[in-house]
Structure formats: C-alpha cells, structure tokens
Amino acid sequence: MASFVDRAPFIAKAGNGGNGCVSFHREKFVQNGGPDGGDGGRGGDVILLADENMHTLLDFRFRAKYEAEAGGDGSSKRCHGKRGADLIVKVPVGTVVREKETDIVVADMYEAGRQKVLLRGGRGGWGNMHFATPTRQAPNFAKPGIKVERREFVLELKSIADVGLVGYPNVGKSTILSVVTAARPKIANYHFTTLTPNLGMVRHHGQDFVMADIPGLVEGASEGAGLGYDFLRHVERTRLLLHVIDAAGSEGRDPVDDFEQINEELQKYGDLADRPQIIAANKMDLPEGEEGYQRLKEHIGDRYPIFPVSAATRQGFEDLMNCVASTYAALPPMEPFTEEELMPEVLETSGFEIVREGHVFVVAGAAAVQLINSVNFDDEESLNWFHRTLRRSGIIDALRQAGAQEGSTVRMDDMEFDFVE
C-alpha cells in the first residue's frame, strides 16, 4: 500500500510569453517592404484537476516542480508564435492549495472533476509590425514576451467525508467503522494503530454517506501533540462528528474527562466543537461500562445525543445509526473554503527603483529588465524610442532626484550608459 501523504510542497511556473519578431517583407520586385514581424505566442497555464482516483499527495514528494510550456517566438510574414501547451496537474479530491508566502487559500479542489487555473502564462511580445508609424516606417525592434515568476505553494489534503469518527486512541473507532461499513481498517490493541484517515461508505435504510475514521487525538493535539495536529485537518470538512468514548475507562482514563478534553482540542482547532456531534459510549460489554455510561450521560445532559454501544459484540448500533442518518439528512451541505485571488507576479514594464552603488546609479526592477530587452542598441530609431520611454516612464526624473548628473554612470540590468539630460 502506498504511503499516505496529506501535505506536500508544490512549486509551479506558467509558461513565458514568446518574443516578438523583427522582420521586413521581402519579395521580388518589391523594394523597401514594410515590417512584418509577428507576435510571440502566449505561455501555457498551470491548471489543477481534482482526480477521484488519487488518494494521497505522495507523487508530490518525488516531484515538486512543475512548469508549463513557453510560448513560441513570432516569425516573419506576420506569423504569430505557437501558444504554449497548458500543464494539467492532477490532485486528490479535497486538496486545498495555499500560497506558501502569504498562507492564503488560492484553490479548493472539493469535488471530482473540478478544474482551477492556478497560474496564467505570460503574454507574447509584439512584433515590429506594431511599431510602424508614418515617421518610423522601418522599426528595427520588437517587444519580448512577458516572463512569469516561479511560485511556491503548499498542498493540504482534507478528507472528503460526511461523518467523522473522533476520540482518544484505542477507544474503538476503527472497530466501529468496520461494523457500520464495508471498510476493513487495521485494528489492534495499541495506541495509534490508525495512522491515516480510513473512509467507509455507510448504507442505512436507503441513505448513503461517507464516514471517516480519524487517527486518535490526545490532549494538546491542536498544538501538535501526538498525531492530532497532522490529522485534525481531516475533520474540517465533516458535517457531523461521531465522538467515540471508552465508557469503561479500560485504560485508566475517565470518560467524562475524555469528553471534555477532546472537545477542548476541537474548539482550539477552528471551532470544530461547534459542529453537530453524537456521542457513542463504546465498550459497554465490559463490567465498568454501565457506570461510566451513566456518569457520562448525566454530565452531557441535553447537549448531545448519547448511545451505549459495544463494537466488540456489535450491539446498540441500530439506534445509533438511525440518529446519525436522520441528523445528517437535516444538515446543510458543507461550504468549500473561500478562495482568494492570487496576485500575478510577472516581469512587466511597471515598477522600478533607483539604487546607488558607489558612483553608479542602478535602475532595478521589472521595468528595467523589460525595457532593456525591448531595445535594439544597434538601431538609431530603437535608441530614440528607448530615450523617449525613459522620460515617459519617469526614470529620467527619478535618476535626477537621486543625484545623477551629466555623465554619471547608469546601469540597467546588464547594460551601462552615461546619463544625458
């Protein structure tokens, strides 16, 4: 059986846009043909797809970096570059994608077949045919495609289940799951036998719903004790909690204390204690079970329905499952996580800063990189366009305010030149 992984890094990059082409029309008997350089193609998108046949994020442990295809460069005769192919990345249903830096949720793949465009490819650059004017009939420059940044995310798998079994380790959750569903989880008489959430389909009087056996919680689980912190996320999507308690106190714990401590941990982790809850007082076949059940029932009062059961002898489950089925039927569907818009990080012609390094004034930022890549320094018209763009974008004024004078050295990307007023 493949290892269960429910959290993994994910590094993705959409495709860069293709560069525009510098070309001029060439044809027999046609002199001085005009510019006909085509545009670059758009880069491919990174698209997530929720696949119901995937159940773990194990694949992302072996491969964390994904990159879509770049757009093709433009060519002569006004031919546009090829659009980069989209990259479709399959993830398990229930995967939540967070941006690593901000921790915001950018995608919730809560249903099978759902697609989400995570990153969009960069736009293609314009060919030189776009820069022709009545006074500039032979532009010898074009625009490069937009370059997009690599982004880092964190994938979290939150099980899609309607009813979640919660409780201390070794209270009988896995055994109960095996009684009420066809699931066959590993069952043994020691703590943390269950290391991964087990899912089973319950069919009760014509009603179907999914039940999940969540690995046992302990006191301090919301702060990372035991396995609770790693697996409390799997309770977040459940619409109903079935809280299993060892009524007999067979391991020396008190049932009332168990009830309060587990609910305290649920409360600390995203107010899960407010979720509808049904209590299953298990191990009623043991001699101390009846006393513990009565104390627990008196303590809980009318807050939650409570049912005495014995998973070992399979007794008491008819009334319990009737209550679970009727309560579940009356609950509204679980709302998906709110997705926030992922701010694009592209190297466009906007944003720059002036940094002084000794006697050199460095123009840093996306604008500098994009502008330098757009210039043909062997062409006079392209240089004139470059100087006009420096003034129009405010770079000349910013350099003057930073202290640049006639003849000062200015560096943009890997190009150095003298400052001229």
N, C-alpha and C positions, 0 to 999 in steps of 0.2 A: 504493500500500500504506500502510495506517495506521501511524503511528509506534508503535514498541514501547515501552511504559512498564511497568516492573515494580515501581515504588514510588510511592505517592501518598498524600497526606493524606486523611483521612476524618473528617468531623465529623457526628455523629448525635445526634438527640434524640427520645426517645419522646414520646408524647402526654401532656399533662397530664390529670389526672382532672377530671371535671366537678364543679361546685359543687352542694351540696345545696340544696334549695328550702325557703323559709319560706312556708307556705301553710296556710290553715284551711278546713275543709269548709264550703261554702256551699250551702244547699238550702232551697227553700221549705218553710215550716212547721217547719224545724229550726233552733233557736236555739243559739248558742254551740257550733257544730260544732268538733270536735277538730282537732288538727294533722294535715295530710295531705300535707306537702311530701315529694316523692320524692327519692331519692338521685341523685347525679351519676353519669354513665357512666365506665367505665374508659378511660384513654387507650390509643391503639394502640401495638403493639410495633414495634420495628425488627427485621426478620428478614433474614438473609443467605441467598442461594440460589446454590449453585455451578452455573454455566451452562457447559456444554461448548461452546457456540457463541461464547463470549468468549475471547479470547487475549491481551488486553492490558488494562492499567488506564488507558488513555488517557481514557476517559469521566470518570474522577475528577479529571483535571487541569482539566477545564472546569466541573465541578460537584462541589464538595467537601462541601457542607452538605445534609443530609437530615433531614427531620422528619416524624414520624408524626402522624396526626390526633388532636386533643384529644377527650376525652370530652364528651358533651353535658351541659348542666346539667339537674338534676331539675326537675320541674314539679308542679303541683297534682294532686290526686286520686291521690296515691301513685305517680305516673308517674316511672319512672326515666329518666335521660338516656341517649341513644344511646351505645353503645360506639364509641370512635374506631377508624377503619379501620387495620389493620396496614399498615406500609410494607415491601414486599419489595424488597430491593436485590440485584441480580444481580452476581456477581463471577466471574472466571475460575476454573476448577478449579485447585487448587494455591495459592490465595490464603491467606496467613496474616495474621491481624489482631492487631495489638499495640496495647495501650493506650499512648498517647504518653507520659504522665507516668511510669508505672511500667515500661514496656517488657515487660510480661508478655503471653504469648500467650493471647488470650481466644477465638480461633476458628481452626480449621484446616479449610479447605474442600477436603479432599483427594480427594473423589470427586464425580462428577457427580450432581446432584440433591439433594445434602445441604443441609439447612436448619438454621440455627442462630439461636435468638432471642438477639440481641445486647443489646438493651435492652428492658425491660418498661415498659409505660405506667403512669402513676400511678393509684392507686385513686380512685374517685369519693367525694365527701364525703357525709356523711349528711344527709338532710333533717330538718326539725324534728319529724317524727313519731317519731323515735327518742329524743327528749329529754323526752317527756311522762312525768310521774310523778304519783302521787296528790296530791302537794302542788304540782306545777308542771304544770298542765293546759293551759296555752297558751304553750309556749316560742316565743319570737319570734326565734330564732336557729337557724342550721344550720352545718354544717362545710364549709369549702371543700375542693375536690379537692386531691389531692397533686400538687404541682408537681415535675417532674423536671428535672434539670440537663442541659445540653448536654455531650456527652463528645467528646474528641478521640482519634483512633486513627491508626495508620499501616498501610496495606495493603502487603504484600510478596508478589509473585508468584514462587513457586518452581516451576519447570517440573516436570511430572509425566512422568518418563522412567525407563526401567528401566536403560539403559546410557548413560553419559555419556562423550563424547569430550573428553579434556583434553590439554593440551600447549601449548608455546610458539606464538606467532603464526607463520603461514606454514609449518607443518610438514606440512600436507596433511589436516587434519581434515575440512574441508568436502568435499574431493575423495573421501575415504574414505566419507563419508556418502552422496554421490551414487552411489558404486559399489555399496554394500550395500543401499540403499533406493531408493525412487522419488522421494525429495526432490531438489530442484534448487536448492541454495543458491548464493549469489553466490560465484564463485571467481575470484581474481585473484592476481598475484604481488606483493602488498604486505601489510604488517602491518595487522591489524585490518580486513581485508576483511569479516569476520563481526562485526557489531555487536550482533546479537541471537541468542539461542539458536534454532537450527533443529532441528525434530523430524522424524523419518522412521520409518516402520514397516518393521521387518525381518521377513521371512518366510523362515525357513531350515529346510528339512526338516520342514515341518508345525508349526513353532513360531513364534509371533508375539511380538515385543516392540518397545518404542519406544526409539529411540536419539536422543540429543540431541547436537548439535554446540555445545559451549560456547565462547564467544569466548575467544581466546588469552590465557593467563596470562603474566605476566612476573615476574621477581624483585621481591619486595616487594608482590605483589598483595594479600596479606592485610592490608597496611597502607594499601591504596588506590592503589598504583601501577598504571598502565595502565588497563585495563578490568576487571581481575580482581576488585577488591572488589565492583563492581556486579553481577558475574555469577557469583561463587563460590556465591551462594545457590542457583543453579540446579543445582548438583552435589549439594546436600544430600539430595535425595530419590532420587538414583540408587542402585540396588542394586549396580551393578558399574561400575567405571571402565575405559575403554579408553584407555590412555595412549599417545598418538602421539608418536614421537620421530623427528627428522630424523637418520637413521643416517649420512648422507653429510656432515653438517655443512656444508651448502651455503651457509650464511650466516656461516661462520666460527666457529660455536659448537661446543662439544664435546658429543657425545651423552651421555656419562656425566655431565657437569656439568648438562646439561638435565634428566636424570632426577632427580638429587638435588635440584635447586633447585625443580622443580615439586612434588615430594613434600614438601619442606620447607614450601612455601606451603599445601599441602593440610593438613598437620599443624597449622599455626598457625590455620587457619580451621576449628575444630570437629572436629579429629581425623579429617579426611576421608582421611588416608593409611591409616587402618585399614580402609577399605573394600576389598573384593576388587578386584584390579587385574590387567589383562592388558596386556602391552606389545606395541605394533605398531611395529616398526622400519621406517619408511617410507623412500621414495626409494632403494630398493635397485637401481634401474635406473641410478643414477649411479656413476661409477668408484670413488668413495671409500666407497660404501655397504657393501661387504663387510667392509672393515677396521673401520669404525665399528660394524657389527653384531657382529663377533666380540669387540671390546673391551667393548661393552655387555652382551653375553651373559655374558662372563666376570665382569664387575662385579656383575651382578644375581644370578647363581648360581641357587639354587633358590628364591629369594624369590618370584618371579613367573614365569609362563609368558611366553615371548617368541617372536614370529613375524616373520620378514622378509617385507615386502610392498612392492609398488610400486603406488601408486594411479594413477600415470600410465599404466602398462601393464596394470593390473588383474590382477596376478599375486600369488599367495600368499594369497588371501582364503578359499579353501575351508577350509584347516586353521585359520586364524584364527577364522572364524565357527563352525566346529564346536566349538572351545574356548569361545567366548563363549556359544553356545547351551547347551552342557552345564553350564557353570559357573552360568549364570543360572538354569537349571531347578532346581539344587540349593539356591538361596538362599532364605531365608525372606522373606516379604513385608515391605516397609518399613513401620515403625511411624509413625503420624501423630504430630505434635507434641503434647505434653501441654498440654491447655487448663486454664487457671486460672480460678476463678470471679471474675467482675467484680463488685466491691463496688458495691452500688447507691448512687447519690447522689440522694437525694430530700429535699425540704424537709418533714420530718415534725416532729411535736411531741416532739422529743427533742434535747437538746443546746443549751446556751446558755452565754454568758459575760457577766460584768459588766465594762464598760469605763467608766472615769471620764474625762469630758471637761469639765474645769473644775469647775463646781458641778453638772453634770448627770451622772446615773448612767444609762448606756446598757446596756440588756439586748439583746445581739446574739446572733445565731444562728438556727437553723431554728425553734426553739421559739417565739421571739418573733414571727416572721413568721406562723407558722401560727396562733398563739393570737389575735393581733390580728385576723386575717382572719375568725376564727370568731365575733367578738363584735358584737352589735348595741348600740351605745352609747346608743341612744335608748330601750332597753328595760331596765326595772329588774331583771327576773329574769335577763336576759342579763348585766347588770353584776355581779349577785350570783354568778352562775356563774363569771364572769371572776375575781373576787376569790378565790373558793374554789380555782380552778385555779392561781392564783399561789402560794397557800400549799401546795397539794398537790404541785406540781412543784418546790418548793424555791426558787423565785425570790425570795420574800419574805425567807427566811433568808439567801440569798446577798447580797441588797441590804443587809441589816442588817450582815453581816460586812464588806462593802465600805465601810461607814461611813455609809450612808444613815440619816437621822433624820427625825422627823416633819416633814412639809412639804418635804422635799427633792424636787427635780425628777427624775422618771424618764422616760426615753424608750424606747419600744419601736416599732421600725420608724418610722413617721411620726407616731406618737401620743405626746403628752407628758401626764403627770398628776403629781399630788402623792403622795409616799409617805405612806401611812397605816398605822400599826402595827395 
